[in-house]
Amino acid sequence: MQSATQRLVILAGAAVLAACAPLTPELDKHFGESVRILNAQQTLNPQASSNTAQVQLDGRAAHEALGRYQKSFAAPTPQPNVFTIGVGSGSGGGGGK
């Protein structure tokens, strides 16, 4: 019969080996797959850079479009603070006499 020490060593060795085993082998096999699929789905036309059709834009229209684009960063429209909605408005609903 084995001694208690031998059993303890065997049990500890088995625990160490079990700890090294991957817990999610099926998930690990497909790691990153969803990102690759979403990336491919968000690409509308992967050959867009090789299209020979060009859009012509006259100088004045291009200058105005660029000006509006740059101005949108200089003074962005202020966003409402959603946390103050309803604060300080209406009656308190407290107990009246």
Backbone as CSV, one residue per row, in Angstrom:
resi,resn,N_x,N_y,N_z,CA_x,CA_y,CA_z,C_x,C_y,C_z
1,MET,0.815,-1.180,0.000,0.000,0.000,0.000,0.868,1.256,0.000
2,GLN,0.344,2.290,-0.598,1.105,3.523,-0.681,1.003,4.292,0.623
3,SER,2.047,5.031,0.894,2.015,5.836,2.103,1.213,7.112,1.839
4,ALA,0.875,7.796,2.876,0.095,9.029,2.769,0.877,10.101,2.028
5,THR,2.177,10.127,2.190,3.013,11.112,1.510,3.012,10.876,0.006
6,GLN,3.093,9.605,-0.409,3.070,9.296,-1.839,1.737,9.686,-2.459
7,ARG,0.666,9.420,-1.748,-0.662,9.796,-2.259,-0.782,11.311,-2.381
8,LEU,-0.241,12.019,-1.399,-0.306,13.470,-1.415,0.501,14.029,-2.591
9,VAL,1.668,13.462,-2.873,2.491,13.907,-3.997,1.779,13.632,-5.313
10,ILE,1.179,12.466,-5.443,0.446,12.123,-6.671,-0.748,13.041,-6.853
11,LEU,-1.471,13.316,-5.786,-2.633,14.200,-5.844,-2.213,15.630,-6.206
12,ALA,-1.106,16.096,-5.625,-0.610,17.440,-5.942,-0.168,17.519,-7.398
13,GLY,0.502,16.468,-7.896,0.919,16.441,-9.298,-0.277,16.465,-10.239
14,ALA,-1.304,15.714,-9.901,-2.516,15.703,-10.729,-3.183,17.072,-10.728
15,ALA,-3.176,17.739,-9.576,-3.782,19.076,-9.495,-3.009,20.076,-10.342
16,VAL,-1.689,19.996,-10.326,-0.867,20.902,-11.134,-1.115,20.660,-12.619
17,LEU,-1.170,19.402,-13.024,-1.433,19.099,-14.438,-2.828,19.546,-14.851
18,ALA,-3.792,19.392,-13.975,-5.158,19.828,-14.302,-5.234,21.345,-14.420
19,ALA,-4.426,22.053,-13.646,-4.436,23.516,-13.707,-3.869,24.026,-15.022
20,CYS,-3.024,23.245,-15.669,-2.416,23.660,-16.934,-3.342,23.433,-18.130
21,ALA,-4.373,22.661,-17.951,-5.288,22.364,-19.060,-6.139,23.593,-19.362
22,PRO,-6.355,23.912,-20.631,-7.209,25.062,-20.963,-8.653,24.803,-20.540
23,LEU,-9.263,25.849,-19.992,-10.639,25.709,-19.507,-11.658,25.899,-20.620
24,THR,-11.288,26.635,-21.640,-12.237,26.938,-22.715,-11.625,26.617,-24.076
25,PRO,-11.394,25.360,-24.389,-10.734,25.055,-25.671,-11.572,25.442,-26.881
26,GLU,-12.882,25.351,-26.788,-13.735,25.699,-27.933,-13.711,27.205,-28.184
27,LEU,-13.736,27.990,-27.113,-13.679,29.443,-27.271,-12.308,29.874,-27.769
28,ASP,-11.255,29.239,-27.254,-9.914,29.595,-27.680,-9.703,29.308,-29.162
29,LYS,-10.354,28.293,-29.669,-10.207,27.932,-31.080,-10.780,29.022,-31.985
30,HIS,-11.808,29.725,-31.518,-12.476,30.749,-32.330,-12.133,32.167,-31.881
31,PHE,-11.065,32.311,-31.098,-10.697,33.629,-30.577,-10.396,34.602,-31.713
32,GLY,-11.025,35.764,-31.712,-10.804,36.789,-32.723,-11.646,36.632,-33.972
33,GLU,-12.388,35.559,-34.067,-13.180,35.316,-35.274,-14.268,36.374,-35.452
34,SER,-14.920,36.762,-34.368,-15.995,37.751,-34.471,-15.467,39.099,-34.930
35,VAL,-14.266,39.471,-34.483,-13.678,40.736,-34.908,-13.376,40.709,-36.401
36,ARG,-12.840,39.595,-36.882,-12.541,39.488,-38.312,-13.824,39.533,-39.143
37,ILE,-14.878,38.892,-38.669,-16.153,38.899,-39.404,-16.734,40.303,-39.434
38,LEU,-16.755,40.994,-38.278,-17.296,42.356,-38.231,-16.469,43.307,-39.089
39,ASN,-15.186,43.143,-39.094,-14.335,43.987,-39.918,-14.652,43.789,-41.396
40,ALA,-14.842,42.556,-41.806,-15.171,42.270,-43.208,-16.558,42.804,-43.555
41,GLN,-17.510,42.718,-42.618,-18.862,43.187,-42.898,-18.930,44.710,-42.978
42,GLN,-18.035,45.404,-42.296,-18.066,46.864,-42.313,-17.340,47.444,-43.519
43,THR,-16.667,46.615,-44.270,-15.992,47.081,-45.467,-16.971,46.990,-46.624
44,LEU,-17.465,48.130,-47.051,-18.484,48.161,-48.098,-17.908,47.739,-49.445
45,ASN,-16.787,48.329,-49.819,-16.180,48.033,-51.102,-14.670,47.961,-50.920
46,PRO,-14.111,46.773,-50.770,-12.674,46.672,-50.546,-11.834,47.130,-51.734
47,GLN,-12.399,47.185,-52.911,-11.664,47.605,-54.111,-11.916,49.078,-54.453
48,ALA,-12.373,49.858,-53.504,-12.738,51.246,-53.777,-11.554,52.081,-54.243
49,SER,-10.371,51.790,-53.733,-9.211,52.598,-54.119,-8.800,52.377,-55.567
50,SER,-9.220,51.278,-56.161,-8.831,51.009,-57.545,-9.893,51.477,-58.544
51,ASN,-10.971,52.098,-58.087,-11.996,52.606,-59.000,-11.418,53.751,-59.820
52,THR,-11.703,53.758,-61.108,-11.171,54.800,-61.982,-12.112,55.994,-62.100
53,ALA,-13.374,55.827,-61.713,-14.320,56.940,-61.797,-13.980,57.949,-60.709
54,GLN,-13.822,59.227,-61.104,-13.478,60.267,-60.138,-14.585,61.301,-60.101
55,VAL,-14.831,61.827,-58.925,-15.837,62.872,-58.755,-15.140,64.213,-58.973
56,GLN,-15.694,65.016,-59.865,-15.122,66.330,-60.134,-15.805,67.366,-59.253
57,LEU,-15.006,68.209,-58.613,-15.523,69.250,-57.728,-14.782,70.531,-58.076
58,ASP,-15.536,71.604,-58.376,-14.856,72.839,-58.727,-14.198,73.454,-57.488
59,GLY,-13.299,74.363,-57.710,-12.485,74.935,-56.641,-13.286,75.653,-55.575
60,ARG,-14.295,76.406,-55.992,-15.086,77.181,-55.030,-15.871,76.262,-54.105
61,ALA,-16.497,75.225,-54.669,-17.261,74.289,-53.845,-16.341,73.525,-52.897
62,ALA,-15.176,73.139,-53.376,-14.228,72.431,-52.521,-13.741,73.325,-51.392
63,HIS,-13.483,74.608,-51.703,-13.027,75.547,-50.683,-14.098,75.749,-49.609
64,GLU,-15.340,75.887,-50.012,-16.444,76.077,-49.055,-16.641,74.827,-48.201
65,ALA,-16.566,73.669,-48.816,-16.737,72.422,-48.056,-15.633,72.268,-47.027
66,LEU,-14.415,72.583,-47.400,-13.292,72.489,-46.468,-13.449,73.501,-45.341
67,GLY,-13.919,74.688,-45.665,-14.150,75.702,-44.633,-15.189,75.258,-43.618
68,ARG,-16.296,74.692,-44.103,-17.334,74.200,-43.178,-16.812,73.056,-42.325
69,TYR,-15.999,72.198,-42.918,-15.430,71.070,-42.184,-14.520,71.571,-41.064
70,GLN,-13.653,72.520,-41.364,-12.739,73.033,-40.351,-13.478,73.823,-39.280
71,LYS,-14.519,74.547,-39.660,-15.290,75.322,-38.700,-16.049,74.419,-37.722
72,SER,-16.393,73.221,-38.161,-17.119,72.312,-37.274,-16.263,71.886,-36.080
73,PHE,-14.939,71.941,-36.226,-14.064,71.604,-35.108,-13.764,72.823,-34.244
74,ALA,-13.827,74.021,-34.808,-13.516,75.242,-34.068,-14.595,75.551,-33.044
75,ALA,-15.846,75.405,-33.412,-16.946,75.732,-32.505,-17.999,74.631,-32.601
76,PRO,-17.783,73.501,-31.922,-18.784,72.442,-31.990,-20.068,72.851,-31.281
77,THR,-21.172,72.307,-31.729,-22.445,72.635,-31.102,-22.482,72.042,-29.701
78,PRO,-22.916,72.830,-28.706,-22.939,72.320,-27.325,-24.001,71.235,-27.165
79,GLN,-23.649,70.212,-26.438,-24.569,69.114,-26.179,-25.314,69.390,-24.873
80,PRO,-26.605,69.084,-24.819,-27.350,69.315,-23.573,-26.874,68.348,-22.493
81,ASN,-26.905,68.833,-21.266,-26.508,68.001,-20.141,-27.717,67.169,-19.724
82,VAL,-27.662,65.886,-19.950,-28.814,65.030,-19.704,-29.036,64.780,-18.220
83,PHE,-28.058,65.091,-17.398,-28.206,64.840,-15.964,-28.983,65.926,-15.250
84,THR,-29.227,67.074,-15.891,-29.940,68.152,-15.218,-31.392,68.249,-15.663
85,ILE,-31.851,67.299,-16.442,-33.238,67.339,-16.904,-34.160,67.145,-15.710
86,GLY,-35.055,68.085,-15.515,-36.046,67.980,-14.443,-35.551,68.443,-13.085
87,VAL,-34.311,68.832,-12.959,-33.802,69.290,-11.674,-34.253,70.717,-11.450
88,GLY,-34.886,70.961,-10.332,-35.331,72.291,-9.976,-36.622,72.715,-10.637
89,SER,-37.306,71.828,-11.318,-38.555,72.216,-11.965,-39.728,71.539,-11.270
90,GLY,-40.857,72.180,-11.354,-42.068,71.611,-10.760,-42.136,71.858,-9.260
91,SER,-43.263,71.469,-8.689,-43.411,71.640,-7.261,-42.842,70.414,-6.570
92,GLY,-42.364,70.595,-5.395,-41.707,69.525,-4.666,-42.637,68.399,-4.283
93,GLY,-43.905,68.615,-4.311,-44.837,67.574,-3.935,-44.813,67.310,-2.442
94,GLY,-44.288,68.265,-1.718,-44.190,68.105,-0.262,-45.560,68.213,0.399
95,GLY,-45.586,67.960,1.647,-46.838,67.998,2.388,-47.298,69.410,2.660
96,GLY,-48.398,69.818,2.093,-48.952,71.135,2.359,-49.926,71.077,3.516
97,LYS,-50.305,72.254,4.013,-51.230,72.286,5.150,-52.638,72.217,4.718
